């Protein structure tokens, strides 16, 4: 019966919970891990008879593999969602995962670039090559709008409202939001559209994607990662820079400049303000300077 339940669970995640494809794939991977664990350790136990001790056995196995706390927490989230689905479908009456506890997650502060780092990164782009203008426009949009890499690669021409300074992006869970875009990014996108993109032989079905590779298809997430990695190396920046670094930098520079946290949350598409609040902890030096500048006892 595992196959039928997993198939139903997939449909539930996609249709009822509107989860992103990557999240659905991760959850299905987690449930397949549970299935294999049960078939190996408890072959006589059906899905309907799984108890909390069986799930604890799986979590112990995962812990022994030394997977990160974040990965362990995600696996637990997938398991809880699966049994929540089985409750809804009235396959089971009680949820064996209800009392399972997630590992404590260490809240790490993301690495961010300074404004001068951003300028160095953009300065090493080779504009003599056709992909140079594309890469400049692409990175300007990521930094100007704080996009996730998947939001960038899925950006559509039909979602550009450059005349009024907004773009429409599709975020996690296929949720759309309107994000303001800066004048510098608008200029670079217009240059890319007029002088580079028009010369690309576009594949059928790919006409609406903004950023294309040389073969006329939308850029992959891996390609964006490699482009950024190469530019960072040329600019002499740390090797751990990835597309999300530009997103973190976008949020940090806004918060440092005094932007309202709710506005930053809206622009980034964060479901919870708690996620956005991490950016208030990033630059202690900046906070200290602000205190010394404005507080009467520090002047």
N, C-alpha and C positions, 0 to 999 in steps of 0.2 A: 504493500500500500504506500510505501515511501514515495514512489514516482507520482502517484495521483495527488498526494498531499503537497509535494514540492511544486508540481505544476499549478495547483490551485493557489499556493502561496505566492508564486511568481505573478500570477494574474492579479492577485489582491494588492501586491506592492505597486504594480504598474498602474492599475486602473483606479483603485480606491484610495491609495495613499499617494499616488502621483510621484513616486520616487524617481530620481535620476537613474539612468541606465547603469552607471558605475556603482551606485549604492545597491541597486537590485542585484547586480552580479556579485558584489561582496557578500550580501546576505545569503544568496543561494550557495555560494562557496562555503559559508559557515554552516549552513544546514546540511550540506553534503558531508562536511567534516563530522558533524554529529551522527549522520547516518552511518558512515564508515566506522566510527567509534562504537556505535551500538551493535553493528553487525559483527564486529571483531570481539568485543568484550561481553556483550549480552545478546547473543544471537536469538534467544528464545523470547526476548521482550519486544512486543509490538509498539508502534508509535503511541497508541492509546494508553499503554501501561507504563510509560516512562515516568520515573520518580525523580525527586530532587537529587538523590544520591547518585543516580546515573549521570546527571548533568554535572554534578560536582566532580565526578570521576573524569569527565571530559576536560573541565577547566583545569584540573590538576595536571593532566597530560599536556595541555597547552602551556601551562606555567613552566613545566619541566623542559619544554622546548626553548625556553628563554625568549619567547616572543615579547615584544614591548607591551607595556601596560595599556597603551592606546589600542593595539591590535586585540589584546585580550578583552578590552571593554567593548570593542566593536563586535567581536564574536558573541559576547553575552547579549548585546543589543539585538543581534540577528536572531539568536535563540529565543529571546523574550518576544520578539515580533512574531516568530513562527508559532509559538504556543498561544499567543494572543489571537492569531488567526484561527487556530484550531478551536479555541473557545467560541469565537464568533460563529464558526461553522457547526458548533455543537458536536464536534468529534470527541471532545473531552469536557468534563464538568469542572475540574479543578486544574489550575495552572501550576505545573511542577517547577517552573522557573521563577515564580513570584518572589521567593525569599532568597534567590541567588544575589550575591553582592558583587559589584564590579570592583576591580583593583583601583586603588587610589591613583589618580593621574597627576603627574607632576606638570604644573603649568609652566611651560618654558616660554621665554620671550623670543619672538622671531627676530632674525637678523634683518636690519634695514640699511638702506643706502642713504648717504647724505645727499643734499642737493648737488654738491660738487661732484659726488660719485656719479649721479645721474647724468650730469653734463659730460663727464669723461666717457661714460658708456656710449652716449649718443655721438660723441665726437669721433669715435673710431669706425663708425659705419662708413663703408665705401660707397659713396653715391655715384661713382662712375659705372657701377654695375646695376643692371635692371632691378635685381633683388634688393639693392641698397635702399632705394626709395620705399619699397614695400616694408622692409625691416624698420626703417625710421618711423613710418606711419604706424606700424603695428605696435612698436614699443611706446610711442607717444600716446597712443590710445590706452594701452595697458596702464601706464603711469598716470595719465590724465583722468581716467575713469575708475581705476582700481579694480579692473576686471580679473576674474579667474581665467586661467588659460583656456578652459573649455568654453567660456563665454566669448572669448576673443575668436577662437577658431570657428565658432558657430554664428558669429556676427554677420548680419545680412544687410545688403544694400537697401532692402525695403524697411530696415530698422534704423536707417540713418536719417535724422531730422537736423541736418547740419545748419540749415537756415535759421533755426531757432535754438541751436546749441544743445541738442539732446540726442541720445541714441537709445534704442530699445534692445535690451539684452535678455537672454533666457538663462536663468540661474538654476540652482539646485531645485529638484522636484518640478522642473519645467515651469517654474514661476517667472513671469516676465516683470521687468521693472524698467522705468525710464531713468537714465543716468545723465547728468550734465557732462558736456565735453568741452574742454578748453579750446581757446582760439588757436594755439600752436598746433594741437592735435588735429583740429579741423583743417588747417592749412596743409599739413602733411598728408592727410587722407585725400584731400582734393588733388594735390600734386600726384599722388600715387594713382588715383583714378584716371586722371587726364593723360599722364605721360608714361605710365608703366602697365597698368592693368589692361588698357585698351589693346595692347600688343600681345596679350596672352591668349593662345588658342583654348578657349574655355570648353570643357567637357559638358555634354548634355546633362542637365540636372544640377549643375554646379554654378549656374549663372548668377544666383542671388548671393553667393558667399562673397564677402568683401575681400578677404586675403586668400590669394591663390598661390599654388606652387607653379613651377615652370611648365608642368604638364596640364595646367588648367583645372586642378582639383583643389578643394579646400585644404589648408595647411593642417597637418596633424599636430597633436599636443607635443609629441616627441620632437618634431621639427622645430617648434617654437623653443623648446628647451635647449636644443643643440645650437640654434642661432644665438640665443642669449649667452650660453656657455662660451661660445667662441668669441663673442664681443667682450665679455667680461675678462677673458684671458688677454685679449689685445689691449684692453684698458688697464691691465695690471690690478684688477679687482679680485677679491677672494674667490676661490674656486667653488664655494658652496652656493653661489648665486643661482637662482632658478626663477621661473616666471612668477611664482608667488611672492618673491622678494620685492618685485615692483608693486604688487598689491599692498604688501605690508608698508612699504615706503610711502605710498599714496596716503594711507590712513594715518601714519605717524606724522607726516608733514602737515596734514590737516589739523590734527589734534594739537600739535606743537604751535600751530599758528592761531589757535584759539577757537577752532570750529566746534559747533555744538555736536555733542556725542550722538544725539538722536539723528541728526542729519547725516553723520558719517555712517551710522548703522543702516539708514535707508539707502544710501548710495552703494554700500558694499553688499547689500542684500542679506545681512545677518538676521537670522530669525530671533535671536536673543541679544539684548543690549549687553549681557555679560560677555559675549564674544568680543564685542567692540571695545569693552572697557580695558582689555589687555593693552591697548595702545596708550592708555594714560600712564602706564608704568614704564614705558620704554626709555624715556630720556630724563633721568634724574638730574643731570647737569642743567638741562633746559629749565626744569622746575625751580632749581636752586637759583638760577640767574633771574628768573621771573620774581621770586621772593625778594631777592636782594635789590631788585630794581623798583618794586612797587610797595613793599611793606615799610611803613615809617620807622620801625625799629632796626631795619637793616640798611637804611640809607646813611 
